[in-house]
Amino acid sequence: MKTTTGVALALALGLGLSQASSWKTLAPLSQARQEIGVAAVGGKLYVAGGFYASGATSDLLEAYDPASDRWQRLEPLPIAVNHPGMAAAGGKLYVLGGYRGPGLTRPTAAVQSYDPASGRWSQKKPMPTARGGLIAVELGGKIYAVGGAAGGSVGDFAVYDPATDEWNTLPPMPTPRDHLAAGVIEGRIYVVGGRNRQSFTLNVLEAYDPATRRWSSLSPMPTGRSGHAAAAAGNCLYVLGGEGNRNTRNGVFAEIEVYNARSNAWKSLEPMPVPRHGIMAAVLEGRIYLPGGAGVQGLGAVTTSDAFDPPGC
């Protein structure tokens, strides 16, 4: 595993940014992919589906072992999808919805579950609505599917119980959007950014409390974007990359911004060494992993994979 140095601490402080975080370059994906599903379980990182550089939809499932810095190809998805939601619960992986393609067409409600112990896929009860460009998170052993699009952006929100293989529809997200990101902090689901017909670079931050079944609006993200990744560590929500940047030729954001759920405040970190969109992130032992994605707005998949140790918020 090679270590790379981001922007120097002195420069970061000179720009008014917080303390520099440590980035590490990982072994690359075996094939370039973006608009992927990402989740961690059993000490490994898993990447499912997405777009290849050609724009074709992928059925590839790969697992990354941090101990060996190696990727392994596994049994492919029964249904190839791009822009799925993905989360882990009870030692298994769940790939939710997505588009069957070509492009952002043929949204599906399919729920595909992979058991790392047996190496086999199974089909579970479909989501209440078909959609792609959604986000999925695990909380309390259940999986929540948030937002997405099926012709237009939706605020659809539902929870899946792996124990009963049942879905329950929940109060919709106040701001319908897709290409969004989310994380769980202290029992609440924080959903950030995305796009809809009103804006390609939303800065909205909304949180859902399962105890009250209510949504709340919080301090907006400083840099609106979509196609970004988010990861929760401690009481902090880290938001990385994304697309829709009019100030760069490639249209991609390098910004990393972190939200403190206790103070309802944001601050900036040093930028990503390799800016990307079409990404998802997962946390393993406190480190945030960011595989694949694209280096230019639209199609432009890469094999790049890296990780960083978050400095706190």
TAPELIN-V188067 format. One record per residue. RES is the residue in one letter. PSI is psi in degrees with one decimal (* if undefined). Layout:
res psi
RES PSI
RES PSI
This chain:
res psi
M 122.2
K 142.4
T 131.9
T 152.2
T 127.0
G -153.4
V 136.6
A 150.1
L -40.7
A -41.6
L -41.9
A -44.4
L -35.7
G -29.3
L -0.1
G 20.0
L 168.1
S 177.4
Q 138.6
A 144.8
S 162.1
S 119.3
W 147.1
K 135.9
T 130.0
L 167.6
A 138.6
P 158.3
L 153.8
S -22.3
Q 137.5
A 132.4
R 147.3
Q 172.7
E 50.2
I 167.9
G 140.2
V 136.1
A 160.5
A 139.2
V 143.5
G 31.0
G 8.4
K 158.1
L 135.7
Y 139.3
V 126.6
A 140.7
G -152.0
G -170.5
F 138.5
Y 171.5
A -27.5
S -14.9
G -4.5
A 148.7
T 138.1
S 146.2
D 14.6
L 137.1
L 125.0
E 147.4
A 137.4
Y 130.7
D 108.9
P -29.4
A -36.3
S -7.8
D 47.0
R 147.3
W 146.9
Q 130.8
R 136.2
L -176.3
E 125.7
P 160.2
L 139.5
P -36.4
I 114.3
A 131.2
V 149.7
N 157.6
H 41.5
P 167.5
G 154.3
M 138.0
A 165.9
A 143.1
A 138.2
G 30.5
G 5.8
K 159.5
L 145.0
Y 121.5
V 117.1
L 127.2
G -140.9
G 179.8
Y 138.7
R -15.8
G 176.6
P 149.1
G -145.9
L 58.7
T 164.2
R 59.5
P 145.4
T 154.6
A 6.5
A 144.1
V 113.3
Q 125.0
S 134.0
Y 131.8
D 106.8
P -27.1
A -40.1
S -18.2
G 23.4
R 150.4
W 152.4
S 155.4
Q 132.7
K 178.0
K 130.3
P 159.2
M 158.0
P -29.6
T 144.0
A 137.6
R 154.1
G 172.2
G 23.9
L 177.9
I 147.1
A 141.7
V 154.1
E 137.2
L 121.3
G 31.7
G 0.0
K 160.4
I 128.0
Y 129.5
A 122.0
V 130.3
G -156.2
G -165.0
A 148.1
A 81.7
G -47.9
G 164.6
S 145.5
V 158.4
G 15.5
D 137.3
F 125.0
A 157.4
V 138.7
Y 134.0
D 107.1
P -27.1
A -32.5
T -7.8
D 44.5
E 148.0
W 146.2
N 131.5
T 136.9
L 169.7
P 131.3
P 153.1
M 135.2
P -37.4
T 103.1
P 135.7
R 160.3
D 177.5
H 43.1
L 179.2
A 162.3
A 162.6
G 161.6
V 126.9
I 121.8
E 48.2
G 7.4
R 150.6
I 121.0
Y 121.9
V 126.4
V 140.0
G -162.7
G -165.2
R 156.8
N -167.5
R -22.2
Q -32.0
S 140.8
F -15.2
T 69.4
L 145.5
N 14.5
V 137.9
L 118.6
E 144.9
A 142.7
Y 133.1
D 108.7
P -26.7
A -36.0
T -11.3
R 38.7
R 148.9
W 149.5
S 148.2
S 135.9
L -177.5
S 125.5
P 152.3
M 137.0
P -38.3
T 103.8
G 143.2
R 169.9
S 165.9
G 21.3
H 179.5
A 155.8
A 150.1
A 139.1
A 132.9
A 119.1
G -134.5
N 24.7
C 140.9
L 116.3
Y 132.2
V 127.4
L 134.7
G -149.9
G 178.1
E 170.7
G 16.0
N 108.7
R -6.4
N 1.2
T 152.7
R -32.6
N -7.0
G 11.6
V 144.0
F 138.2
A -6.9
E 139.3
I 122.5
E 143.2
V 134.9
Y 131.6
N 109.6
A -22.0
R -30.4
S -5.3
N 45.0
A 151.7
W 154.5
K 163.2
S 146.1
L 175.9
E 150.3
P 163.6
M 139.3
P -29.9
V 91.2
P 140.8
R 162.8
H -178.6
G 38.0
I 160.0
M 158.6
A 157.2
A 154.3
V 130.9
L 117.8
E 44.7
G -6.1
R 138.6
I 124.2
Y 138.3
L 89.3
P 147.3
G -152.2
G -163.6
A 145.3
G -3.7
V 154.0
Q 140.8
G -136.9
L 143.4
G 47.8
A 146.9
V 163.6
T -4.6
T 134.3
S 133.7
D 176.8
A 156.6
F 154.3
D 108.9
P 138.8
P -3.5
G 167.6
C *
